[in-house]
Amino acid sequence: MNVRAEQHDMDCLTIPATGRTPGVSFDFGSGHLRMTGESYPDDVASFFGPVFEALRCFLNNPEGGPIRFDMELLYFNSSSAKALMNIFQMLETVARGGRSVTLTWCVEENDDSMRELGEDFAEDLRHVVFEMREMPAGGSQ
């Protein structure tokens, strides 16, 4: 049974993290978007569907300001990687249109595989400003 507390209105989307799904904290009013934890949900489409929908509504607002996306995932599976790529492509589209978008990829020190994944995603982004930020192992800053 999939029980999940979710808050979604015009100003924010908040989904608490579980053992298999990331925490989502999208504050649309400030343009600060954040994902934390791990992502290997049983049903990727049902988890990311509301995330895509809320993000699309936010990005379609022509009067939107700058966007800062903090990606603080410690692990994700290949299905989640495809969902993340969809999110990054949505951000790339609005950045290509002139909106300021910064993606900060947070990686634990010595986690070379997550660092390489971040670099791989960055290769597909031309208009989004991509920053790599190292965090101490075992906790976020």
VOPAGU-2260 file (C-alpha; in pm, 1 decimal, decimal comma):
REM VOPAGU-2260
SITE   aa  ch    i         X         Y         Z
SITE  MET   A    0       0,0       0,0       0,0
SITE  ASN   A    1     138,3     338,0     -98,2
SITE  VAL   A    2      69,6     589,4     177,7
SITE  ARG   A    3     229,4     925,7     127,5
SITE  ALA   A    4     168,6    1265,5     278,3
SITE  GLU   A    5     173,0    1525,7       7,3
SITE  GLN   A    6     106,5    1895,7       8,6
SITE  HIS   A    7      56,1    2071,7    -322,4
SITE  ASP   A    8     -81,7    2414,0    -389,6
SITE  MET   A    9      13,1    2695,5    -624,0
SITE  ASP   A   10     310,0    2796,2    -406,9
SITE  CYS   A   11     472,2    2466,4    -312,4
SITE  LEU   A   12     497,0    2092,0    -349,2
SITE  THR   A   13     617,5    1898,7     -46,3
SITE  ILE   A   14     658,5    1520,5     -40,1
SITE  PRO   A   15     835,8    1375,4     263,4
SITE  ALA   A   16    1114,3    1125,9     195,5
SITE  THR   A   17    1060,7     755,0     257,8
SITE  GLY   A   18    1309,4     470,1     245,7
SITE  ARG   A   19    1259,3     437,6    -131,1
SITE  THR   A   20    1145,2     781,3    -243,0
SITE  PRO   A   21    1314,1    1119,7    -225,1
SITE  GLY   A   22    1204,1    1418,3     -27,5
SITE  VAL   A   23    1066,9    1686,8    -257,5
SITE  SER   A   24    1053,2    2047,2    -146,8
SITE  PHE   A   25     951,5    2282,5    -428,0
SITE  ASP   A   26     893,9    2638,0    -306,6
SITE  PHE   A   27     758,9    2792,9    -623,5
SITE  GLY   A   28     718,4    3135,7    -466,6
SITE  SER   A   29    1093,8    3169,8    -411,2
SITE  GLY   A   30    1197,4    2956,6    -710,0
SITE  HIS   A   31    1386,5    2715,7    -481,7
SITE  LEU   A   32    1345,3    2349,4    -572,8
SITE  ARG   A   33    1510,0    2066,5    -377,9
SITE  MET   A   34    1523,6    1686,0    -384,2
SITE  THR   A   35    1693,0    1486,0    -107,4
SITE  GLY   A   36    1755,1    1126,9      -3,1
SITE  GLU   A   37    1731,0     821,0    -224,8
SITE  SER   A   38    1510,3     740,4    -522,5
SITE  TYR   A   39    1415,5     387,8    -618,4
SITE  PRO   A   40    1035,4     388,2    -595,1
SITE  ASP   A   41     834,6      77,6    -678,1
SITE  ASP   A   42     630,4     281,5    -925,8
SITE  VAL   A   43     836,1     564,6   -1074,4
SITE  ALA   A   44     545,7     701,1   -1281,0
SITE  SER   A   45     309,7     735,2    -984,1
SITE  PHE   A   46     577,1     901,2    -770,4
SITE  PHE   A   47     713,6    1143,2   -1029,8
SITE  GLY   A   48     378,6    1214,6   -1201,8
SITE  PRO   A   49     269,4    1479,7    -947,7
SITE  VAL   A   50     623,7    1621,7    -946,4
SITE  PHE   A   51     618,5    1664,2   -1326,2
SITE  GLU   A   52     268,7    1814,5   -1316,6
SITE  ALA   A   53     350,9    2071,3   -1047,5
SITE  LEU   A   54     680,4    2161,1   -1213,9
SITE  ARG   A   55     513,6    2205,0   -1555,4
SITE  CYS   A   56     253,5    2440,9   -1405,8
SITE  PHE   A   57     529,1    2641,5   -1236,4
SITE  LEU   A   58     748,4    2658,8   -1545,9
SITE  ASN   A   59     457,5    2761,5   -1770,1
SITE  ASN   A   60     414,0    3082,7   -1572,1
SITE  PRO   A   61     559,7    3346,7   -1805,3
SITE  GLU   A   62     628,3    3582,1   -1515,1
SITE  GLY   A   63     849,0    3340,1   -1325,7
SITE  GLY   A   64    1175,7    3452,0   -1173,0
SITE  PRO   A   65    1508,9    3275,1   -1130,7
SITE  ILE   A   66    1512,4    2906,6   -1036,6
SITE  ARG   A   67    1755,9    2730,7    -806,5
SITE  PHE   A   68    1738,4    2349,8    -801,3
SITE  ASP   A   69    1938,4    2169,9    -531,4
SITE  MET   A   70    1979,7    1802,8    -619,4
SITE  GLU   A   71    2086,3    1626,0    -300,9
SITE  LEU   A   72    2018,6    1262,6    -385,9
SITE  LEU   A   73    2253,9    1004,9    -238,3
SITE  TYR   A   74    2136,7     725,8    -469,9
SITE  PHE   A   75    1888,4     671,6    -753,0
SITE  ASN   A   76    1811,7     382,3    -985,2
SITE  SER   A   77    1798,6     386,9   -1365,2
SITE  SER   A   78    1421,0     448,0   -1375,9
SITE  SER   A   79    1464,8     748,7   -1148,8
SITE  ALA   A   80    1753,6     868,9   -1367,7
SITE  LYS   A   81    1511,4     887,5   -1662,6
SITE  ALA   A   82    1265,2    1087,7   -1450,8
SITE  LEU   A   83    1543,7    1323,2   -1340,3
SITE  MET   A   84    1648,3    1371,1   -1702,3
SITE  ASN   A   85    1289,4    1472,5   -1781,8
SITE  ILE   A   86    1301,6    1730,1   -1502,1
SITE  PHE   A   87    1636,3    1863,6   -1623,3
SITE  GLN   A   88    1505,6    1889,5   -1979,9
SITE  MET   A   89    1207,1    2093,0   -1856,2
SITE  LEU   A   90    1450,9    2326,1   -1679,5
SITE  GLU   A   91    1672,6    2342,9   -1989,1
SITE  THR   A   92    1374,0    2445,7   -2201,5
SITE  VAL   A   93    1287,2    2745,1   -1981,5
SITE  ALA   A   94    1654,6    2838,2   -1946,7
SITE  ARG   A   95    1686,5    2836,6   -2326,3
SITE  GLY   A   96    1393,6    3078,9   -2327,3
SITE  GLY   A   97    1588,6    3321,6   -2110,0
SITE  ARG   A   98    1494,0    3227,1   -1754,5
SITE  SER   A   99    1781,1    3201,6   -1506,9
SITE  VAL   A  100    1817,8    2840,2   -1387,7
SITE  THR   A  101    2092,8    2705,0   -1162,0
SITE  LEU   A  102    2120,5    2333,3   -1084,2
SITE  THR   A  103    2343,2    2247,3    -788,9
SITE  TRP   A  104    2443,9    1880,1    -787,0
SITE  CYS   A  105    2538,4    1792,5    -429,5
SITE  VAL   A  106    2769,1    1495,0    -392,3
SITE  GLU   A  107    2923,0    1337,9     -86,3
SITE  GLU   A  108    3301,5    1354,4     -77,3
SITE  ASN   A  109    3459,8    1041,3    -227,0
SITE  ASP   A  110    3136,7     939,3    -404,2
SITE  ASP   A  111    3286,6     918,2    -751,4
SITE  SER   A  112    2989,4     739,9    -907,8
SITE  MET   A  113    2741,2    1015,6    -811,4
SITE  ARG   A  114    2995,3    1277,3    -921,9
SITE  GLU   A  115    3022,1    1106,6   -1263,2
SITE  LEU   A  116    2642,2    1085,2   -1292,9
SITE  GLY   A  117    2618,8    1457,6   -1223,9
SITE  GLU   A  118    2881,7    1527,1   -1488,7
SITE  ASP   A  119    2689,4    1308,4   -1735,3
SITE  PHE   A  120    2368,1    1503,8   -1673,7
SITE  ALA   A  121    2559,7    1832,2   -1703,9
SITE  GLU   A  122    2678,0    1738,1   -2054,6
SITE  ASP   A  123    2316,4    1762,2   -2176,8
SITE  LEU   A  124    2259,0    2106,2   -2026,3
SITE  ARG   A  125    2360,5    2407,2   -2234,6
SITE  HIS   A  126    2155,7    2688,9   -2078,4
SITE  VAL   A  127    2114,1    2569,1   -1719,6
SITE  VAL   A  128    2403,8    2675,9   -1497,2
SITE  PHE   A  129    2540,2    2353,2   -1345,5
SITE  GLU   A  130    2736,8    2360,0   -1019,5
SITE  MET   A  131    2893,5    2065,1    -836,1
SITE  ARG   A  132    2897,1    2099,9    -455,8
SITE  GLU   A  133    3076,0    1855,1    -231,4
SITE  MET   A  134    2919,3    1765,0     103,6
SITE  PRO   A  135    3076,5    1578,7     393,5
SITE  ALA   A  136    2996,8    1206,9     383,7
SITE  GLY   A  137    2700,9    1110,1     598,9
SITE  GLY   A  138    2503,4    1434,0     596,6
SITE  SER   A  139    2386,3    1733,4     398,4
SITE  GLN   A  140    2475,3    2095,3     452,8
